[in-house]
Amino acid sequence: MSKVLLQFCLLSGVSILCFLLFGDIQGSNSAFNDILEKDLVSWNTMLFGFGLHGLATQALELYEEMAVSCLKPDKVTFIGLLMTCSHLRLVEKGRALFESMVSVLGLFHEIEHVTCMVDLLGRGGYMAQARELVEEYSRTGQVETGLLEALLGACFAHSEVRMGANLGEYLKVFEPRKEMSYVLLSNLYCLSGQWKEAEMVRKTMADQGLKKMPGCSWIEVRNKMTVFVARDHSHPYMEELYKILNFLKFEMRHPCFSGFKN
């Protein structure tokens, strides 16, 4: 590849990423299609973009196009594919892709792929299989908190209190300075009505000086980005915003007053 062509590919890849960061999936797709000789980075970036925007069909079709182009997928490609399947709970498709990494392409599973697969199985309600996969990978001596947190998150989603409590207590010892396990465990106890246990977890978290990262969201209006952070009331139009939110909440809870039907 010539130096000029390499620079063009790099710039095109950056363009795809920039469009994705601003949520412009059509713009990123146009930038991708404008690349005449697409490299693996361009394919992977676009595939991740489709997946993050919930466009599983487009992501999977892009993977098929990649195969036709004779460009061999790499481990990053499969992280994007498995994340896409996980977010949309495409369990069987994700399972087939996970297995094809080894059987078809000769790529070994790394911790990121196993974590995605555990998350996929957990979201789909296959808790026993998710736990078996964690235990199987743990026997290699490469246990990481991300893998256990994925299983703990699935326990919370499906009210698996006993399994989740054991995982949470283990994570507290394994990585005592990481707040995620404390928050998930406390929420799990609250979900099951074990308020005393939840309070004890929160107290331990406070005693160690750990704080939950505040939630954050943003919205673009008239080409201007506005960021909202939980418990931050500094926005100049906060009072008006709360009025609108309360009005919308009332409409959702009482649709009959707005002419909507259930």
Long-range contacts (C-beta under 8 A, 24 or more apart in sequence): 1-37, 5-37, 8-35, 9-35, 9-37, 9-38, 9-39, 9-41, 9-42, 12-42, 13-39, 13-41, 13-42, 13-45, 16-42, 16-45, 16-46, 16-49, 17-45, 19-49, 20-45, 20-48, 20-49, 20-52, 22-220, 23-53, 23-220, 25-49, 25-50, 25-53, 25-55, 38-69, 38-71, 40-71, 40-73, 40-74, 40-77, 43-71, 43-77, 44-74, 44-76, 44-77, 44-80, 47-77, 47-80, 47-81, 47-84, 48-80, 48-83, 50-84, 51-80, 51-81, 51-83, 51-84, 51-87, 52-83, 54-87, 54-88, 56-84, 56-85, 56-87, 56-88, 56-90, 59-84, 60-84, 60-93, 72-105, 73-105, 74-107, 75-101, 75-107, 75-110, 75-112, 75-113, 78-107, 78-113, 79-112, 79-113, 79-116, 82-113, 82-116, 82-117, 82-120, 83-116, 85-120, 86-116, 86-119, 86-120, 86-123, 89-120, 89-123, 89-124, 90-120, 91-120, 91-121, 91-124, 91-126, 94-120, 95-120, 111-137, 111-142, 111-144, 111-146, 111-147, 114-147, 115-144, 115-146, 115-147, 115-150, 118-147, 118-150, 118-151, 118-154, 119-150, 119-153, 119-154, 121-154, 122-150, 122-151, 122-153, 122-154, 122-155, 122-157, 122-158, 123-154, 123-157, 125-158, 127-154, 127-155, 127-158, 127-160, 127-163, 130-154, 131-163, 145-171, 145-174, 145-175, 145-178, 145-180, 145-181, 148-174, 148-181, 149-180, 149-181, 149-184, 152-181, 152-184, 152-185, 152-188, 153-184, 155-188, 156-184, 156-187, 156-188, 156-191, 159-191, 159-192, 161-188, 161-189, 161-191, 161-192, 161-194, 164-188, 165-189, 165-197, 168-201, 172-204, 176-208, 177-208, 177-210, 179-205, 179-210, 179-211, 179-212, 179-213, 182-210, 183-212
